[in-house]
Amino acid sequence: MTIAHFNEQDIHAWTQQTAELLRQRRFQELDIEHLVEELKTMGRLDRQDLVGRLKIPLAHLHKWQYQPAQRSSAWRGSFLEQRLRIRDLLQDVPSLKPFLAEAPAAAL
């Protein structure tokens, strides 16, 4: 295996090569610059996922409050679904919990 050069066309292959180099402790062959950027991106994506998941229940709560005649079980179901997904995300990525306080403002 050679140096795992970053490949935007096949990011999956690059991540697999990089993981294998790490597993084999062949650190000198890593593309450190892109590895650092990808790790930062992963953290941003988790935060964006949380914010995106909050947008749906916030929209339904807003509609629930201001459109009482339009209330539906679909809104309630969607709200509960996102609540479960947020719970699962926070279990998978517990370091997001401190961000939870500011995430609703980011979702608006």
N, C-alpha and C positions, 0 to 999 in steps of 0.2 A: 504494500500500500504506500502511496506517495502522500505528499502534503495535501491535506484536505482544503483545497482552495474553494473559496465561497463561489457558489454557482446559483445565481438568481433564477435560472431556468429550471433547476432541479434542486430545490432547497432540501427536499427529503433525502436525496442521496448525500448531500453535503452534511446534513445532521447525522446520518448514519455513519459516515466516514469519521466525522469528528468524535462521535461517541466511541467508536472502535479505537481511535487513537488515544482517547482518554483512558479507556479500559486497559489498554496495553501500556499506559504510562509513557507514551511517546510524545511528550509535551513539546519537544523542539519542532515537531512536525505540524503543530496546530496553527491554524489561521487565527491567531489571538484577536486581532482587530475586529474581525467579523464575528467571532465567538462572543466577544463582549457586547457588541451591538445587538446580536440576536438575544442574548440574555436580558438586556434592557428592554427589548421589544416584548419579550414574554411577560415581563412585569407590567408593562403598559397595557397589554392585551387583557390581562386579568382584571385590571382596574376598569378598562373599557367594557368588559363583559358584565361586571357588577353594575356599572352605570346604565348600560343598556337594559339589563334585567329590571332595574328600578323604574325605567321610563314607562314600561307597560302598566304596572299596577298604579303608578301615579296618575297616568292618563285615565285609567278606569275609575279611580277614586274621584278624580275631578269630574268626570262625566256623571258618576253616581250622585255626586253632590248637586250638580247644576242641571242635570237632565233626569229628574226622578221619573218622568213618564217613560223614559227609554231604558230604564233599568232592566237588565236581563241576567239570566243565570250564566250566560256565556262570559259576561264581565267578571262575575264572581269566580267562575271556573278558571279564567285566565289569571285572575289575581292570585288565586290559590296555587296555580301551577308555577307562576313566577316566584312566589314566596318559597315554595319547595326548592326550586332551582337556585335561588339565592342562598338558602340554607345549605344546600349541597356544595355550592361554590365556596362558601365560607368554611365548610368542613375540609374541603380539598386544599384551600389556600387560606389558612388561618391568619396569615400576615395581612390580609385585607381588612380584618376586623377594625383596626384603628381608622381606616379610610371610610368605614361605613357611616360615620357621623357627617362627613362632608359630601358623600356620594349623592344624596338626594338633591342637593343644590346643583351638583354637576349634571344631574339628570333632567333638570328643568330647562 
